[in-house]
Amino acid sequence: MAYRDQPLGELALSIPRASALFRKYDMDYCCGGKQTLARAAARKELDVEVIEAELAKLAEQPIEKDWRPMASAPRWQKSLTISSCATTIVTASSCRS
């Protein structure tokens, strides 16, 4: 599957451990999460094909735990999760454009 045209933020959400891979290459998937893998790799002068191959290996691995909120979760739990994430994103000093 071609990942190069997908935003980093979406890849980080959909592929387990993709965020660790992006940290390895110092690619911003948080505040810069709207940029595509191809653009982020080009900005860092990285080989996008190598990163795509690593993402493909990660995508093949079974998911140990789905960390996304479930539809059946209590309403208070959903709002707590969203609130915590928003606070983390707003206060994260590592998020730069």
trRosetta pair geometry for C-beta under 8 A, 3 or more apart (Angstrom, degrees):
i j d omega theta_ij theta_ji phi_ij phi_ji
1 56 6.6 161 42 -105 82 96
1 59 7.3 -56 41 86 129 169
2 5 6.3 33 130 14 110 99
2 52 7.1 -26 -141 -143 46 138
3 6 5.3 -65 -164 32 60 117
3 11 6.0 71 -166 -107 116 131
3 37 5.2 37 127 9 90 162
3 51 7.8 -114 83 117 128 90
3 52 5.0 174 39 -123 106 85
3 55 5.0 -14 -12 93 170 155
3 56 7.6 -144 -20 -55 124 77
4 36 6.5 49 158 157 53 113
4 37 4.9 -113 -128 78 39 108
4 38 4.0 60 -180 -56 97 100
4 41 7.7 -60 -130 18 91 136
4 48 5.2 57 -109 168 114 135
4 52 6.1 -38 -50 -76 87 125
5 36 5.5 -36 -149 -147 30 137
5 37 7.5 -37 -2 36 16 93
5 38 6.5 9 -74 -5 48 123
6 10 5.5 -107 173 79 103 122
6 11 5.4 116 112 -56 120 99
6 36 6.4 117 65 -139 22 82
6 37 6.1 26 62 -9 72 108
7 10 4.7 87 67 8 91 103
7 11 7.0 -161 94 -6 47 87
7 33 6.0 63 159 155 108 66
7 34 5.3 -44 -138 -149 131 31
7 35 6.6 115 -137 67 76 22
7 36 5.9 -69 -87 -90 45 50
7 37 7.9 155 -154 -30 9 68
8 11 5.6 -59 -148 39 34 112
8 12 6.1 37 155 -24 69 106
8 22 6.2 101 -164 -117 117 144
8 27 6.2 -154 -126 143 146 114
8 28 7.2 108 90 96 160 48
8 29 3.9 -129 144 -114 113 81
8 32 6.7 24 48 111 141 81
8 33 5.0 -121 81 -137 90 54
8 34 7.8 -23 37 22 84 14
8 35 6.1 14 0 72 110 74
8 36 7.4 139 -31 -164 73 14
8 37 6.2 128 -77 -78 75 64
8 40 5.6 56 -56 -30 130 157
9 12 5.7 -53 -148 33 29 113
9 13 6.6 23 154 -14 62 107
9 29 5.6 153 -79 179 50 77
9 30 7.5 100 -97 -111 95 16
9 33 2.6 68 -57 170 107 121
9 34 6.4 0 5 -60 127 43
10 13 5.8 -59 -151 39 33 109
10 14 6.0 11 160 -5 69 116
10 33 7.6 131 -12 170 55 101
11 14 6.1 -68 -135 47 27 98
11 15 5.6 -15 -179 17 70 116
11 18 5.1 -144 141 168 87 156
11 22 7.9 128 95 -56 116 126
11 29 7.3 -100 68 -133 94 128
11 37 6.5 59 -26 -64 158 115
11 55 6.6 -42 -168 -140 125 137
12 15 7.3 -59 -111 51 15 82
12 18 4.9 -146 -107 94 44 111
12 19 4.5 68 -147 -72 105 85
12 22 6.4 -45 -86 1 108 146
12 29 4.4 117 -47 160 141 143
12 33 6.8 -76 19 -129 131 114
13 68 7.3 68 -169 -80 98 116
14 18 7.6 23 67 3 60 150
15 18 3.9 81 83 -44 105 125
15 55 5.8 6 170 -162 172 88
15 58 5.2 76 168 110 112 116
15 59 5.0 -60 -125 -82 108 82
16 58 6.4 -155 76 171 67 98
16 61 6.5 -103 71 85 121 108
16 63 5.4 167 -45 -113 140 75
16 64 7.2 130 -155 16 154 82
17 20 4.9 -37 -167 30 74 118
17 21 6.5 80 137 -22 77 95
17 58 5.2 -139 75 -146 104 123
17 61 7.5 8 24 62 130 142
18 21 5.4 -53 -154 36 41 115
18 22 6.3 41 149 -20 70 103
18 29 7.6 141 125 -116 97 167
18 55 6.1 38 -116 -125 104 92
18 58 5.9 151 -71 113 71 155
19 22 5.6 -51 -147 37 34 112
19 23 6.4 38 151 -20 65 102
19 29 6.0 -135 -119 67 75 148
20 23 5.6 -50 -149 35 33 113
20 24 6.5 44 148 -28 63 101
21 24 5.4 -47 -154 25 34 119
21 25 6.9 11 155 1 64 105
21 51 7.2 129 157 -151 120 86
21 54 5.7 158 -141 129 137 126
21 55 6.7 -179 99 -79 167 72
21 58 6.6 -100 -34 -43 140 153
22 25 6.2 -66 -150 50 33 96
22 27 4.2 -94 -160 69 84 103
22 28 7.7 -144 164 -3 118 5
22 29 4.5 34 142 -26 169 125
23 26 7.2 28 -169 -81 36 37
23 27 7.7 -93 -57 43 21 68
25 41 7.8 -21 159 -107 148 74
25 44 6.4 110 162 117 98 164
25 46 5.9 32 -161 -100 128 162
25 51 6.6 -12 -45 -101 164 122
26 44 6.6 153 80 -123 95 140
27 32 7.7 -124 170 91 64 128
27 40 4.7 70 -151 162 113 130
27 41 7.4 -16 -100 -71 134 56
27 44 6.5 -91 -84 -20 84 149
27 46 7.9 -71 -67 17 116 154
28 31 6.1 -40 170 59 123 77
28 32 3.3 72 101 33 115 125
28 33 7.3 -104 133 -49 73 56
28 35 7.8 60 78 35 93 123
28 40 7.2 -152 46 -131 68 120
28 95 7.3 113 -157 -134 116 55
28 96 7.0 -108 -107 61 152 67
29 32 6.9 -45 -71 77 15 80
29 33 4.9 55 177 -99 50 86
30 33 5.8 -73 154 -39 3 109
30 89 6.7 -176 -174 -129 106 87
30 92 6.4 -75 164 95 157 157
30 94 7.1 83 37 98 150 96
30 95 4.9 -99 109 -102 125 100
31 89 7.7 142 -71 -167 78 92
31 92 7.8 -161 -37 82 107 120
31 95 3.6 113 -27 -171 125 99
31 96 6.4 143 69 37 144 14
31 97 6.2 -94 135 -73 119 57
32 35 5.3 -21 171 13 88 117
32 40 6.9 120 137 -102 123 111
32 95 8.0 -177 -11 -154 73 72
32 96 7.7 0 -38 84 108 51
32 97 6.5 134 -80 -136 89 42
35 39 4.6 -112 -179 85 103 126
35 40 5.1 124 111 -56 119 91
35 43 7.9 -2 162 -7 156 139
36 39 4.7 94 56 8 82 100
36 40 6.9 -151 92 -3 41 88
37 40 5.8 -59 -144 41 30 109
37 41 6.0 29 158 -19 66 110
37 48 6.3 115 132 -145 96 105
37 51 6.5 -168 -177 110 116 131
37 52 7.2 111 135 -76 149 83
37 55 7.8 -52 -123 -33 155 158
38 41 6.0 -58 -146 38 25 109
38 42 6.3 25 156 -19 63 109
38 48 5.3 15 -113 -116 62 156
39 42 5.7 -56 -146 37 30 111
39 43 6.4 32 155 -22 64 105
40 43 5.8 -53 -149 32 30 113
40 44 6.7 10 157 -1 63 109
41 44 6.1 -70 -150 48 30 98
41 46 4.3 -100 -156 72 80 98
41 47 7.1 -68 -179 86 126 12
41 48 4.1 146 81 -81 165 83
41 51 5.9 -145 -94 17 128 147
42 45 7.3 27 -170 -80 34 37
42 46 7.8 -90 -51 44 20 68
42 48 7.4 -11 -47 -49 73 116
46 50 7.3 -110 168 58 91 115
46 51 6.3 57 136 -36 125 126
47 50 4.2 67 91 4 110 111
47 51 7.0 163 93 -8 61 84
48 51 5.7 -58 -150 42 39 110
48 52 6.0 44 151 -24 71 105
49 52 5.5 -49 -143 36 32 114
49 53 6.5 36 155 -22 63 103
50 53 5.8 -54 -153 33 30 112
50 54 6.7 27 150 -16 63 105
51 54 5.6 -53 -150 37 35 111
51 55 6.3 37 151 -19 67 105
52 55 5.6 -54 -147 37 32 112
52 56 6.3 37 153 -24 65 104
53 56 5.6 -50 -148 32 32 114
53 57 6.7 34 152 -19 62 101
54 57 5.7 -51 -153 33 34 112
54 58 6.6 33 150 -17 65 105
55 58 5.6 -55 -149 38 35 112
55 59 6.2 37 152 -24 68 106
56 59 5.6 -52 -145 34 31 113
56 60 6.7 35 154 -24 62 103
57 60 5.9 -55 -156 29 32 113
57 61 7.2 37 149 -28 61 100
58 61 5.9 -50 -160 18 38 114
63 66 5.9 40 151 -67 139 76
66 70 7.8 89 104 -72 119 93
69 73 5.5 -94 -170 27 87 149
69 77 7.4 159 -137 121 108 93
69 78 5.2 92 -170 -118 149 80
69 81 5.2 165 -74 77 119 161
69 82 7.7 -30 -31 -48 152 84
70 73 4.7 120 63 -31 82 96
73 77 4.6 -107 166 85 111 127
73 78 5.4 135 95 -56 116 87
73 81 8.0 24 127 -7 159 139
74 77 4.7 91 64 4 84 106
74 78 7.3 -152 95 -7 44 85
75 78 5.8 -55 -151 33 35 112
75 79 6.5 27 157 -13 68 106
76 79 6.0 -57 -148 40 32 106
76 80 6.2 36 153 -23 65 108
77 80 5.6 -53 -147 35 31 114
77 81 6.4 33 154 -20 64 105
78 81 5.8 -56 -152 35 30 111
78 82 6.4 24 155 -13 65 108
79 82 5.7 -54 -143 41 34 109
79 83 5.9 35 157 -20 67 110
80 83 5.8 -56 -142 40 27 111
80 84 6.2 28 158 -20 63 108
81 84 5.9 -56 -146 35 26 110
81 85 6.4 24 157 -16 62 108
82 85 5.8 -57 -149 37 30 110
82 86 6.3 29 155 -20 65 108
83 86 5.8 -55 -146 36 29 110
83 87 6.4 29 156 -18 64 107
84 87 5.9 -57 -150 36 29 111
84 88 6.3 30 154 -20 64 108
85 88 5.7 -56 -148 36 31 112
85 89 6.2 27 157 -18 67 107
86 89 5.9 -56 -146 37 29 108
86 90 6.2 24 159 -16 65 110
87 90 6.0 -59 -144 39 27 107
87 91 6.1 0 167 3 65 116
88 91 6.5 -74 -141 49 21 93
88 92 6.0 38 160 -50 64 104
89 92 5.9 -39 -141 5 26 117
89 95 6.8 65 -167 -56 64 160
92 95 4.6 80 93 -13 108 108
